[in-house]
Structure formats: C-alpha cells, structure tokens
Amino acid sequence: MRSIVSLIYRIFISAALLGFILFSPAVAQDNGVKFTSSDKKMEQAFVWAKSMALYYKGNAKDPVGPWYESALPPRDAFCMRDVSHQSIGAEVLGLKEENRNMLTLFVNNISASKNWCSYWEINKSGKPAPEDYRNDREFWYNLPANFDVLNASWRLYLWTGDKYYINNPAFVHFQKKTVNDYINAWVLSADSILTRAAHPNAPVPFNESDSFHRCRGLPSYSEGVPNLKTGADLVAALYRGLLTYAAILTEKGRLKEAAVYTHKAEKYQQQLDAEWWDEKDKLYYTYYSNDGHFGKDEGETFLLWFDALKYNARVTQTLTHLSSKTWNVENTSYLPLIFYNKGSWDKARDYIMYLSNETTARREYPEVSFGVIEGIVQGLMGITPDARTHSISTMYKTEHVGTVTISNLPLLNTLINVTHLDTHQSALTNNGKQQLKWKAMFYGGYHHAYANNKATIVRQETDSQGKIISFIEIIVKPGQQVKVSVK
C-alpha cells in the first residue's frame, strides 16, 4: 500500500509543483518572518523553504479547522510524526493556530478502544485518514508517535509560552495516559521491551497480510523492517517522552513525581548504551527482531533527534555513519538541526543545500521545507526560547565569516529581530510589548563583554560536546535594541 501511495505522491507533486512555481512569488511577499544572509545560498534556501511550506497551509474553513499539510500531499492530511517534526518550523512561519488545532485533535482522540492510540493521520474533513484507519480495531499506528507528540507539545510551550500545551485538560489527559496506560497496554516498560510480544493488541482473528492488523502498534518509525519486535527509535522516544513529562511536572512544582519519571526515563537511556551498542562496528543497532537478533537499518536519526545518547564518542560515530549514506528525504529533513546541535556545522549547511536543491528527489515533501526553516532558525542562528524563564538564547553556529539576520520572528508572545554580525557580535531587537531576558552566547573563552558599548559581566559554560561558551545575560525591554560583543 505504501509503495502505491508513494507513486501517486510523485505524480501529484509533479503536477502541483507547476502551480507552486507559478504562484510562490506571491506567497513570498507576505509580511511574516524574513531571513537575510551574506551567504546567499543559505538565504535562497530559506526563501524557497518559506514559500514551499506556506504553500501547504490548509484552508481554515475546512471541517478540520486550521491545518497544514504534514503527510503525503494526495491525502490532504496531517500525520503525528510529521506534525511533531514540523511544528517549530510552522511556529516560525506564523502557523500558530494550525499547530494548536492539530495537536489538540491528536490528544483529543486517544481512547481505550484503540489501546490509548490516537489517529495516526487526520484529514481536512476532520476524519481519520482512510489510508491508515478502518475502525478502532484495525488501523495503522507507529508507537513512537505518542511520545513524539508529547515532546512536541512541550517544545511548543517553551517556544510560545502558551500554557495551553501543558495545562489544557485534553493535554493533561493525554500526558497521563501516554506515560502510564499506553506503556502498559503495549508492554513498553524498560524491563519488557525486548521480550514483549510482537502484536500485544492484535485484532482477533489476526491476519498477517493485513497491514491494519500487522501494523496496529508498529514498534518503530521504520516501516520496512520485517519480523520486528522493537525499534531503537521507540526506546529513544520513550526516554524523551518520560523525560518531557518529568519536565512538565517540574514546571508545575510536582518535584517528587517528576523524579519518578526521570528515573523511569533513565532506564531506557541506560538500556540503549548497554544493550543496543555494537562494540565491533562502533554503531547502534536499530531494531530487535522476534527471533532474538539485533540488526541495523534506518532509525539512528531518532536516537539523535530525541537526544538519547550519553557518550560523545558514540554521538560522533553515529553522525559519521549518518553522513556516509543517503537517506530518504523524511529522514534527511531532521539532519540540519541535528548536525547543528551536535557541532557539525558545515555538514548541517550541506544538508540544507541538498534539501533545497531543485534536483533533489521529493524535496517538495512538506516535512523538508519545515525542516530547513527550523535548521536555519534554531540551528544556524541558535535561537532557543524558554518560556520557563521568559528568556531567549542565541548562538551563531558557523565556521565562516558572514552576517545573518532574521526579523519578525514570533516567540514568547513577542516579535524579535536577531542579527549575528560575526561569531563574536550579535544584536537583538524586541519589537513586542513584553520584556525578555537575552542570553547571548558565543563559542570561545572570551574575558570581556559589552552591551551597547558598556562593559558587562561575561560568564562561561561548556556545551554537551565540552566546548567552551562565553555568554552574557541582559534584559531587553519592549522597543529596545541591544548589541552585544565579546573580546
């Protein structure tokens, strides 16, 4: 079924692309976020990605409400994995109402009759996409999805400051069911994930040839691995989901409960390093089969996406292996942000160039353009808001001399402009009505810092790779511009 859909997709997008080429200039002239750079290829990549992503904005008057394409375009639908990945890029582009509506629909539709799954895909008619759903006993569902949506809702809270994502009753219900009932129903506890049955909630009678039976609870995002018991990406998703829930509880002051879920999360991370590492090949296994064997396929991407690896040497080896192969565009669309975050900045830029190149097959898949947007804003420019402290940190991640600017960027209920003049000078303008704290970060051990030419205190820390970072923290008032430099 997936191969047929893929063929339809290629036919569809070939026709749709003509319309995109004809009409994208009008889209690009909106008054939203803008990016300029002395690296003109990077600037062109952003312009293309913005136009392509906004092309997939749905009609808010559709029965489903505000939405954007986040699945194979012929379906007019959005998928849990894709939305979880595209949501920050969407927020950058002003698709706030779309994010809120789609995430709400996912969390609203978990049910006991589906063993606490939601609908894997929802279409513009507000219905579960028939390509993946027949009824509550027969449907397609990838088990990492609940934890991915849980993490995405937390990331959206940190970006926007909108407590709806962590306090709304539907989200609270989803959180509780996911970290308890869902794990129990699908036998996903850390001590049983390698011994669980392949189909613990299979329809009766079970039809192995029916994908809605066989993949009702697929324990991975990798859909082409036969005889699959557990995917490493599922283990990583469980780790990140439980850690995310602990962070939500911490934000609410429920520290003892948070500690319980942090401890549960750590068991999955420890298992990855103890059980899933192949010492001979210096790589992680990506799946465990029903006949008791570890194997390798795709899936490493999610070990890094969910930031589930502890040892830097293994992170480096995983990055090296990922960059040595060509992956489908869905996997590749995660890599710009991953490589920026893990210190491989030139390779991250290479992936943005590859994904935005007109010769790249299937670059029009919606996830690609949103991934490029996030890779530039959070990756290259290092812009990371944190609603917990109403603060924003910035970090220019490049090996090259040059200037980059982003303007009209929405976050934390304000709009900001950020310019990196070079790797030791940045400026931030607060165009909103609320003050915010700015943590201006620079790689290197600098001893002097200036804010609008006035000497200020410079502090130092190290990143996850052990590199020294110098930073200052300063309040930026509404309407104020602050320029920071270090020496």
Sequence and secondary structure as in RCSB ss.txt:
>XXXX:A:sequence
MRSIVSLIYRIFISAALLGFILFSPAVAQDNGVKFTSSDKKMEQAFVWAKSMALYYKGNAKDPVGPWYESALPPR
DAFCMRDVSHQSIGAEVLGLKEENRNMLTLFVNNISASKNWCSYWEINKSGKPAPEDYRNDREFWYNLPANFDVL
NASWRLYLWTGDKYYINNPAFVHFQKKTVNDYINAWVLSADSILTRAAHPNAPVPFNESDSFHRCRGLPSYSEGV
PNLKTGADLVAALYRGLLTYAAILTEKGRLKEAAVYTHKAEKYQQQLDAEWWDEKDKLYYTYYSNDGHFGKDEGE
TFLLWFDALKYNARVTQTLTHLSSKTWNVENTSYLPLIFYNKGSWDKARDYIMYLSNETTARREYPEVSFGVIEG
IVQGLMGITPDARTHSISTMYKTEHVGTVTISNLPLLNTLINVTHLDTHQSALTNNGKQQLKWKAMFYGGYHHAY
ANNKATIVRQETDSQGKIISFIEIIVKPGQQVKVSVK
>XXXX:A:secstr
 HHHHHHHHHHHHHHHHHHHHHHHHHHHTSSS EEEESSHHHHHHHHHHHHHHHHTB  TTSTT S B BS GGG
 EEEHHHHHHHHHHHHHTT HHHHHHHHHHHHHT  GGGTT   SEEETTSSB TTTEEETTEE EETTHHHHHH
HHHHHHHHHH  THHHHSHHHHHHHHHIIIIIHHHTT  TTTTTTS S TT  SS  TT HHHHTEEESSS  S 
SSEEEEHHHHHHHHHHHHHHHHHHHHTT HHHHHHHHHHHHHHHHHHHHHSEETTTTEE  EEETTS EE SS H
HHHHHTT    HHHHHHHHHHHHTS   HHHHTTHHHHHHHTT HHHHHHHHHHHH TTSTTTTSHHHHHHHHHI
IIIIIS  EEETTTTEEEEE   SS   EEEEEEEETTEEEEEEEEETTEEEEEE SSS EEEEEEEES    EE
ETTEEE  EEEE TT  EEEEEEEEE TT EEEEEE 
